[in-house]
């Protein structure tokens, strides 16, 4: 899955979360690497910034990402398998 289906059965934040999880698991986004901002993700996938924020928050809660205030959101060095 690499695009968001706006009329699909799955919520948009969940679709983005799955896309982001795939980028992490395939190594496209490297551990310790900065991910795109909420605004950039919104523009890239045609969703609102708040939808992107919800997907990021879910991945932070799962331990796949971490936030540093004033710096951004990064891929965790130890990811869940």
N, C-alpha and C positions, 0 to 999 in steps of 0.2 A: 504494500500500500504506500503510494507516494503522493497522493492527492487527497483532498478533503471533499467528500460528497455532501453537499449542502442539503440534499433532499433524502439522504440515506437514513436507515433505521438507527444507526449509532450516533450518539451525540458528537458534535464537532471536536470538543475538547478531548474525548476519548480517542477519536481518530488521530488527532495530532499526537497524543501521548503514545500511541502505537507506532507512529512514524518515528518519533524521537527515540523510543526504546530500540527500534530496529537500527537506527544510526549509531547508537551506543554499542549494541551487541555485535554489529558487523565491523566496528572499529572506525567507521567513518568519522565519528566524534571520538577523539582520543581521551583517555583518562587525564584529568587535570586541565583539559582544554576548555576554553570559553565557548559557550553556545551562543547562537544569535539571540538578540534581545527580544522581548515580548513584541515590540513594535515591528521588528524585522520579520519575525515568524508570522505575525498577523498579515503583513504585506505579502509575504511569500505564498501563504496558503489561502489568502482571501477571507480571513476570519478577524474577529475583533481582538484587540489587545487583551481584554479580560478573558477571552476564551483561551488564548495562548497562556495567560497567567495560570489559569486553572490546570492546564495540562502540566505545566512546569511544577506547580505546587504538588500535584500527585506524584511526580517523579522524585521530587525532593523528599516527600514523605516515605517513598519506597527506598530511598537511599541511593538512587542512581545519579542524582544531581545534588549539588550543594550551592548555597548562595553566600556571597561575600558582599556586605553592604558597601555600596559605592564602587564596586568593581564589576559585578555581574554574577552570572550563574555558570557553574562549571560542572564537568563530568566528574563523578566520584572516582577516586583511584582504585577503590575496591568495589567492583560492581557485583550485584547478585546474579547468580547463574540460574 
